[in-house]
Amino acid sequence: MTSKTRATAPAASSTTPTHLVATTALVIALCILGDSLMYGILPLEAVNLGISLPLVGVLLSANRLIRLISNGWASAIFARFGPQWPLIGATVVGLISTLLYGIGWGFALFLGARMLWGIAWSGLRQGGYQAVWYGGQSTKGRLTGLLWGIVRLGSATAVLGGGFLYDRYGYNTTIAVTATLTALAVPVALWLQWPAASHYAEKPSSSKGRATTKPQPLQWSIWLDLLKTSLVRWLLGAGAIQQFLSGIVVSTTSIYLAERLQANENALLFGIGIATITGLLQGVRWLSDITVGPTIGRISDQFGQARMALLLSLTAFFAIIGLATLTDFPALLALFLYFICDSGLNVTLSAAASGVALH
């Protein structure tokens, strides 16, 4: 690789990979507050919002479905315009989606808000990986763990604080506080300084070795070519299963706990409301990204993402069986174990995907 194509930040920039990832993660963490909150309180508030309970699952999955399209949009936009302004745009769209949770009533408006969030998340996630790629191959696990650790701190704050606010002050107040905090992401995104020249934006051409940033058209043939690689197929399959199971468990936690606590009144913890208890347990999932994620990222760098993902998948499988078959406190322990494994899988698979992208 020549000096013209080597990935280097400009001398005038003092941005380090760790600082870039941490600041980008802060933007994402503030934006994700509303989305994380919905998983805890929307099933409990659905009737009051004019939404039938079966449609709650549709709403909580709509953002994931739209990303099948919007992920391609985000990739093309970041390739064409660089990371700064697309990330700012995604931040604004994320704020709008959170505001709609507060003014919306009925399925249609909530569906629009959830789809907007899916589009915003495609851009925010792409921005996060752009920051991770700046660090190179040798630190992708550590930086990915740092990224998701900070992001999930936002999720943990939403479910813990949001559950408490919902039980004490109601839905509208909870959304107002959440939207106010999310608005802080806009000035942080505007302040964020990206390196003027970085290796994820410069790739040598096949003929002359010169750098080019012109994005290639997103065509089905590109996806078909990618799927010819066995590693890509394995990553897509593993990621799909992980996201599927995670979505089911997280979105049904509040209903699961409500049924258990109604069936056994002695399970009430000193009068704490259902939303607060849900927040405490879901907070374990998000906080484990902070406590466990970076460590798993380092281990996966040393021993391989594939081995780590296999171990975590097997553990999560047995936790799911326990959740379905056990009762009372043992079932809650199984839920606790699953959330930790889910966190580790998210970091490990994300690091593996970053490695494929860097190649």
PyMOL commands that set and color helices and strands:
alter all, ss='L'
color gray80, all
select helices_A, chain A and resi 17-31+33-45+47-49+53-81+84-103+107-133+137-169+171-183+185-191+199-201+220-227+230-263+265-267+274-291+293-303+305-325+328-358
alter helices_A, ss='H'
color red, helices_A
select strands_A, chain A and resi 203-204+211-212
alter strands_A, ss='S'
color yellow, strands_A
deselect
rebuild
show_as cartoon
